[in-house]
Amino acid sequence: MHMKDAKQRFTWLIISIILNSAFNALTISTNMGSAVWTASAVNLTHWLLHTTSPAVASQGLGIVLTGYGVVIAFLDQLLIGRFDWGRLIRNILYIVPFSYLIQFIVPFWSDVLGIKYLHGDFSHPWQLTALIVIDVIGLFGVGAAVSLYQRANIIMHPNDDLSYIIRFRYLRGLATASQMLSYIPPVIIMVICLFTNHFQLWAVNFGTVWAFLTQGWVQGWSDKHFIPSLKHHFTTRVATENDK
């Protein structure tokens, strides 16, 4: 890795972590539906804490996001066909700041910038419209941020590493199809939570369906049009006879 290339990749990695956390937090604050993985984690938090209060659940969101990510990181190890300690550590290095940044940024969007005041009985149509627009902007930002750090490929959230592994190891670079397949675990978690939380779901709304249908496309579009000078750096070593 050349020094200039390494510096560029590291810079965009840091920017992408901040953007990804901020935009995920933005979608949570709108309550119009978060990205599939985030929505799944929110419902898992409600289940594990045995609470129906979003305020109580938000206090444990960081640790649940972290633990959830560690589990998926081990799934990634299975899919690459060998145990890679370096990759596992890099996944965890991403999980911790990302998870707690979300927990801390949500109050900024909701309380400081006042997005919570758009909620209510929606007596004015513009309130609902504004929340949907803000949510879509947040979801687009999440997809663009994921594209950035997938291309940098220094450290990566295991959830997105999952789709990245599927995309380049199994599906020959197909972004949308790999994203859809990677959504199987969080969808299963949400179905389980639906029953264990007495048929209540949180952070699942218009935006969740929007993300499910468009996130792969947004990442593919961002690869080509959002900082196009940053190229993919996917590497996975296939085990040889000497490795076995």
C-alpha positions as CSV (number, residue, x, y, z in Angstrom):
1,M,0.0,0.0,0.0
2,H,1.5,3.3,-1.1
3,M,1.6,6.1,1.6
4,K,-0.6,8.4,-0.4
5,D,-3.2,5.7,-1.0
6,A,-3.1,4.7,2.6
7,K,-3.6,8.2,3.8
8,Q,-6.6,8.7,1.5
9,R,-8.2,5.5,2.6
10,F,-7.7,6.2,6.3
11,T,-9.1,9.7,5.9
12,W,-12.3,8.5,4.2
13,L,-12.6,5.7,6.7
14,I,-12.8,8.2,9.6
15,I,-15.2,10.4,7.7
16,S,-17.4,7.5,6.8
17,I,-17.7,6.3,10.4
18,I,-18.9,9.7,11.5
19,L,-21.3,10.0,8.6
20,N,-22.6,6.5,9.0
21,S,-23.3,7.0,12.8
22,A,-24.8,10.5,12.2
23,F,-27.2,9.4,9.4
24,N,-28.2,6.2,11.3
25,A,-29.0,8.4,14.3
26,L,-30.9,10.7,12.1
27,T,-33.2,7.9,10.9
28,I,-33.8,6.8,14.5
29,S,-34.8,10.3,15.5
30,T,-37.4,10.6,12.8
31,N,-39.1,7.4,13.9
32,M,-40.1,6.9,10.3
33,G,-38.0,3.7,9.9
34,S,-34.3,3.0,10.1
35,A,-32.1,0.9,7.9
36,V,-32.8,-2.9,8.3
37,W,-29.8,-3.7,10.6
38,T,-30.4,-0.6,12.8
39,A,-34.2,-1.3,13.1
40,S,-33.4,-4.9,14.0
41,A,-31.0,-3.8,16.8
42,V,-33.5,-1.3,18.2
43,N,-36.1,-4.1,18.5
44,L,-33.5,-6.5,19.9
45,T,-32.7,-3.9,22.6
46,H,-36.4,-3.6,23.5
47,W,-36.6,-7.4,23.8
48,L,-33.4,-7.8,25.9
49,L,-34.3,-4.9,28.2
50,H,-37.9,-6.0,28.5
51,T,-39.1,-2.5,27.9
52,T,-41.6,-0.7,25.6
53,S,-40.1,2.7,26.4
54,P,-37.9,4.1,23.6
55,A,-36.2,6.3,26.1
56,V,-35.1,3.3,28.2
57,A,-34.2,1.3,25.2
58,S,-32.0,4.0,23.8
59,Q,-29.8,3.9,26.9
60,G,-28.8,0.3,26.1
61,L,-28.6,0.7,22.3
62,G,-24.9,1.1,22.2
63,I,-24.0,-2.1,24.0
64,V,-26.6,-4.1,22.1
65,L,-25.3,-2.8,18.8
66,T,-21.8,-3.8,19.9
67,G,-22.8,-7.3,20.9
68,Y,-24.9,-7.8,17.8
69,G,-22.0,-6.8,15.7
70,V,-19.6,-9.2,17.4
71,V,-22.0,-12.1,16.6
72,I,-22.1,-11.1,12.9
73,A,-18.3,-10.7,12.8
74,F,-18.0,-14.4,13.6
75,L,-20.5,-15.2,10.9
76,D,-18.3,-13.3,8.5
77,Q,-15.4,-15.6,9.5
78,L,-17.4,-18.6,8.4
79,L,-18.2,-17.1,5.0
80,I,-14.6,-16.2,4.1
81,G,-13.7,-19.9,4.8
82,R,-11.0,-19.4,7.4
83,F,-10.5,-17.7,10.7
84,D,-8.9,-14.3,10.2
85,W,-8.0,-12.7,13.6
86,G,-7.0,-9.5,11.9
87,R,-10.3,-9.1,10.2
88,L,-12.2,-9.9,13.4
89,I,-10.2,-7.3,15.3
90,R,-10.8,-4.7,12.6
91,N,-14.6,-5.4,12.7
92,I,-14.6,-4.9,16.4
93,L,-12.6,-1.7,16.1
94,Y,-15.4,-0.4,13.9
95,I,-18.3,-1.6,16.0
96,V,-17.4,0.2,19.2
97,P,-17.1,3.8,18.1
98,F,-20.0,3.4,15.6
99,S,-22.4,1.9,18.1
100,Y,-21.8,4.5,20.8
101,L,-21.7,7.4,18.4
102,I,-25.3,6.5,17.3
103,Q,-26.4,6.4,20.9
104,F,-24.9,9.8,21.6
105,I,-25.9,11.5,18.4
106,V,-29.6,10.6,18.5
107,P,-30.3,13.2,21.2
108,F,-28.5,15.8,19.1
109,W,-30.9,15.3,16.2
110,S,-34.0,14.8,18.3
111,D,-33.5,17.4,21.1
112,V,-31.0,20.0,20.0
113,L,-32.2,20.3,16.4
114,G,-35.7,19.6,17.4
115,I,-36.8,16.8,15.1
116,K,-38.8,15.4,18.0
117,Y,-41.1,18.4,17.7
118,L,-42.2,17.2,14.2
119,H,-43.8,14.1,15.9
120,G,-47.3,14.2,17.2
121,D,-50.7,13.8,15.7
122,F,-49.5,15.1,12.3
123,S,-52.3,17.7,12.3
124,H,-50.3,19.5,9.6
125,P,-49.4,17.4,6.5
126,W,-46.0,19.1,6.2
127,Q,-44.9,17.4,9.5
128,L,-45.2,13.9,8.1
129,T,-43.8,15.0,4.8
130,A,-40.8,16.6,6.5
131,L,-40.1,13.5,8.6
132,I,-40.2,11.3,5.5
133,V,-37.9,13.5,3.5
134,I,-35.4,13.7,6.5
135,D,-35.6,9.9,6.8
136,V,-34.9,9.3,3.2
137,I,-31.9,11.8,3.3
138,G,-30.6,9.8,6.3
139,L,-31.0,6.5,4.6
140,F,-29.2,7.8,1.5
141,G,-26.4,9.1,3.7
142,V,-26.1,5.7,5.3
143,G,-25.7,4.0,1.9
144,A,-23.1,6.5,0.8
145,A,-21.1,6.2,4.0
146,V,-21.1,2.4,3.7
147,S,-19.9,2.7,0.2
148,L,-17.0,4.9,1.4
149,Y,-15.6,2.6,4.0
150,Q,-16.3,-0.6,2.0
151,R,-14.0,0.9,-0.7
152,A,-11.4,2.0,1.8
153,N,-11.6,-1.6,3.3
154,I,-9.4,-0.9,6.3
155,I,-11.9,-1.6,9.0
156,M,-15.5,-2.3,8.4
157,H,-18.7,-2.9,10.4
158,P,-19.3,-6.7,10.3
159,N,-22.9,-6.1,9.1
160,D,-21.6,-4.4,6.0
161,D,-18.6,-6.7,5.7
162,L,-21.2,-9.5,5.4
163,S,-22.7,-7.9,2.3
164,Y,-19.3,-7.1,1.0
165,I,-18.1,-10.7,1.3
166,I,-21.2,-12.0,-0.3
167,R,-20.9,-9.4,-3.1
168,F,-17.3,-10.1,-4.1
169,R,-16.8,-13.7,-3.0
170,Y,-20.1,-15.2,-4.1
171,L,-22.0,-12.9,-6.4
172,R,-19.3,-11.4,-8.7
173,G,-19.8,-7.8,-7.5
174,L,-23.6,-7.5,-7.6
175,A,-24.3,-4.9,-5.0
176,T,-28.2,-5.1,-4.8
177,A,-28.4,-8.9,-4.6
178,S,-25.7,-9.1,-2.0
179,Q,-27.4,-6.5,0.1
180,M,-30.7,-8.4,-0.1
181,L,-29.1,-11.6,1.0
182,S,-27.3,-9.9,3.9
183,Y,-30.6,-8.7,5.3
184,I,-31.7,-12.3,6.1
185,P,-30.3,-12.3,9.7
186,P,-31.8,-8.9,10.8
187,V,-35.2,-9.8,9.2
188,I,-35.2,-13.0,11.2
189,I,-34.4,-11.1,14.4
190,M,-37.2,-8.7,13.7
191,V,-39.7,-11.5,13.2
192,I,-38.7,-13.1,16.5
193,C,-38.9,-9.7,18.2
194,L,-42.4,-9.2,16.8
195,F,-43.6,-12.2,18.7
196,T,-41.5,-11.8,21.9
197,N,-42.4,-8.0,22.1
198,H,-46.1,-8.7,22.0
199,F,-46.5,-7.8,18.4
200,Q,-44.9,-4.4,18.8
201,L,-42.1,-3.1,16.5
202,W,-39.9,0.0,16.9
203,A,-37.9,1.8,14.2
204,V,-39.8,-0.1,11.5
205,N,-41.7,2.1,9.2
206,F,-41.7,3.5,5.7
207,G,-37.9,4.0,5.8
208,T,-37.2,0.3,6.6
209,V,-38.9,-0.8,3.5
210,W,-37.2,2.0,1.5
211,A,-33.8,0.9,2.8
212,F,-34.5,-2.7,2.1
213,L,-35.4,-2.0,-1.5
214,T,-32.8,0.8,-2.3
215,Q,-29.8,0.5,0.0
216,G,-27.9,-1.9,-2.4
217,W,-28.6,0.5,-5.3
218,V,-27.5,3.5,-3.3
219,Q,-24.2,1.8,-2.5
220,G,-23.7,0.8,-6.1
221,W,-24.5,4.4,-7.3
222,S,-22.2,5.9,-4.6
223,D,-19.3,3.6,-5.7
224,K,-19.4,5.4,-9.1
225,H,-20.5,8.9,-8.2
226,F,-19.6,9.7,-4.6
227,I,-15.8,10.2,-4.3
228,P,-15.2,8.1,-7.5
229,S,-11.4,8.5,-7.0
230,L,-11.7,6.1,-4.0
231,K,-11.6,2.6,-5.5
232,H,-12.5,-0.8,-4.0
233,H,-9.7,-2.6,-2.2
234,F,-11.3,-6.0,-1.7
235,T,-8.9,-8.8,-0.8
236,T,-9.6,-12.3,0.4
237,R,-7.0,-15.0,0.5
238,V,-8.2,-18.4,-0.6
239,A,-6.8,-21.2,1.5
240,T,-4.1,-23.3,-0.2
241,E,-3.0,-26.8,0.6
242,N,-0.3,-25.4,2.8
243,D,-2.9,-23.5,4.9
244,K,-4.9,-26.6,5.6
